[in-house]
Structure formats: structure tokens, C-alpha cells
Amino acid sequence: MSEAVETNKSGLMVGLLLGGAIGAVTSLLIAPKAGAKLRQDLWNTYQTWLDKTSQIASTLTNKTDEVVSKMSDKTEDIVSTVSDKANDLVDTVKENKQLVADSVQAAKTTFQNNQH
């Protein structure tokens, strides 16, 4: 995916998480409850959001690791392919160099034989 799409998705996730957290806290504060019950509800909501945030962070870390691994593999493949092609090119140049040298030697010998 493009970087812009990934940025939009991450922005949407942050917005959803933040909006959900604000909505949950607001609903807890507005509801008529005793202080102890309200504190317990706030604590439970905090724990829930902490767990969800940890899960999302873990998922993002895993996905990032996967992408890095794939990129590393692709880079190694590209380097290997380029190296192989470069070696093939060097071999071709060496073969052609030898063919040219042989042709020059043959032409030189023919020229010298025609001079006598």
C-alpha cells in the first residue's frame, strides 16, 4: 500500500481510539454513580483501553517486523541478481576480449604473410 493510505489508516485508528476513550470516560462521569463505583468503573475502563492499546502496539510491531523481513529478503534477492548479472557481463567481456585478440592476431599474421 502507498504511504498516504497507511498514514490515513493509522490516523483513523488513532482517532477511533481517542474518540472511544473520550466517549467512555465522558459516559462514566455523566452517569449518576457513587464515588467508589465510579472509580472502579474508571479503573476498569482504563484497564480495558490499556489492554487494547497494548494489543494494537503488539500487532503493529509484528506487522512492522514482517515488512522489514520481506524488504530485507527482497533486497538480498535484488543484490544477488545484480551480482549474477555483473558476473555474467564480466565473463562476456572477457570472452569477447579473447575473440578480438585472436582476430587481431589472425589479421596480423595474414598481413605479415602477404608482405613476404
PEFENSUL-V12927 format. One record per residue. N is the residue number from 0. RES is the residue in three letters. PSI is psi in whole degrees, -180 to 180 (NA if undefined). BURIAL is # if it has 24 or more other ideal C-beta (glycine too) atoms within 12 Angstrom, else .. D_CENTER is the distance of its C-alpha to the mean C-alpha in Angstrom with 2 decimals. Layout:
BEGIN
n: [N,N]
res: [RES,RES]
psi: [PSI,PSI]
burial: [BURIAL,BURIAL]
d_center: [D_CENTER,D_CENTER]
END
This chain:
BEGIN
n: [0,1,2,3,4,5,6,7,8,9,10,11,12,13,14,15,16,17,18,19,20,21,22,23,24,25,26,27,28,29,30,31,32,33,34,35,36,37,38,39,40,41,42,43,44,45,46,47,48,49,50,51,52,53,54,55,56,57,58,59,60,61,62,63,64,65,66,67,68,69,70,71,72,73,74,75,76,77,78,79,80,81,82,83,84,85,86,87,88,89,90,91,92,93,94,95,96,97,98,99,100,101,102,103,104,105,106,107,108,109,110,111,112,113,114,115]
res: [MET,SER,GLU,ALA,VAL,GLU,THR,ASN,LYS,SER,GLY,LEU,MET,VAL,GLY,LEU,LEU,LEU,GLY,GLY,ALA,ILE,GLY,ALA,VAL,THR,SER,LEU,LEU,ILE,ALA,PRO,LYS,ALA,GLY,ALA,LYS,LEU,ARG,GLN,ASP,LEU,TRP,ASN,THR,TYR,GLN,THR,TRP,LEU,ASP,LYS,THR,SER,GLN,ILE,ALA,SER,THR,LEU,THR,ASN,LYS,THR,ASP,GLU,VAL,VAL,SER,LYS,MET,SER,ASP,LYS,THR,GLU,ASP,ILE,VAL,SER,THR,VAL,SER,ASP,LYS,ALA,ASN,ASP,LEU,VAL,ASP,THR,VAL,LYS,GLU,ASN,LYS,GLN,LEU,VAL,ALA,ASP,SER,VAL,GLN,ALA,ALA,LYS,THR,THR,PHE,GLN,ASN,ASN,GLN,HIS]
psi: [157,161,-36,-41,-43,-41,-43,-40,-43,-37,-39,-43,-45,-43,-43,-44,-47,-44,-42,-42,-45,-43,-41,-45,-42,-44,-35,-39,-30,-34,138,108,160,157,-46,-43,-41,-46,-40,-44,-43,-43,-44,-42,-43,-46,-41,-47,-35,-44,-45,-43,-41,-41,-44,-43,-41,-44,-45,-41,-45,-44,-41,-43,-40,-45,-44,-42,-45,-43,-40,-45,-45,-42,-43,-40,-44,-44,-42,-45,-45,-41,-44,-44,-40,-42,-41,-41,-43,-44,-42,-43,-42,-43,-45,-35,-43,-40,-43,-44,-42,-41,-41,-43,-41,-42,-39,-44,-44,-43,-45,-38,-33,-20,-27,NA]
burial: [.,.,.,.,.,.,.,.,.,.,.,.,.,.,.,.,.,.,.,.,.,.,.,.,.,.,.,#,.,.,.,.,.,.,.,.,.,.,.,.,.,.,.,.,#,.,.,.,#,.,.,.,.,.,.,.,.,.,.,.,.,.,.,.,.,.,.,.,.,.,.,.,.,.,.,.,.,.,.,.,.,.,.,.,.,.,.,.,.,.,.,.,.,.,.,.,.,.,.,.,.,.,.,.,.,.,.,.,.,.,.,.,.,.,.,.]
d_center: [10.49,11.34,10.86,14.57,14.57,12.07,14.33,17.36,16.43,15.90,19.10,20.89,20.10,21.37,24.35,25.20,25.10,27.12,29.53,30.07,30.78,33.19,34.88,35.35,36.81,38.99,40.37,41.21,42.97,44.94,46.15,49.53,49.08,50.68,48.97,48.15,46.74,44.69,43.26,42.43,40.72,38.73,37.75,36.73,34.67,33.01,32.23,30.85,28.51,27.53,26.71,24.71,22.76,22.09,20.96,18.54,17.18,16.92,15.15,12.55,12.20,11.97,9.36,7.16,8.27,7.67,3.97,4.43,7.29,6.49,4.83,7.90,10.09,9.62,10.33,13.23,14.47,14.63,16.38,18.69,19.58,20.33,22.36,24.28,25.06,26.23,28.43,29.84,30.65,32.39,34.39,35.42,36.54,38.56,40.21,41.08,42.39,44.68,45.85,46.67,48.48,50.48,51.35,52.49,54.57,56.12,56.95,58.44,60.55,61.75,62.63,64.54,66.39,67.43,68.76,71.34]
END
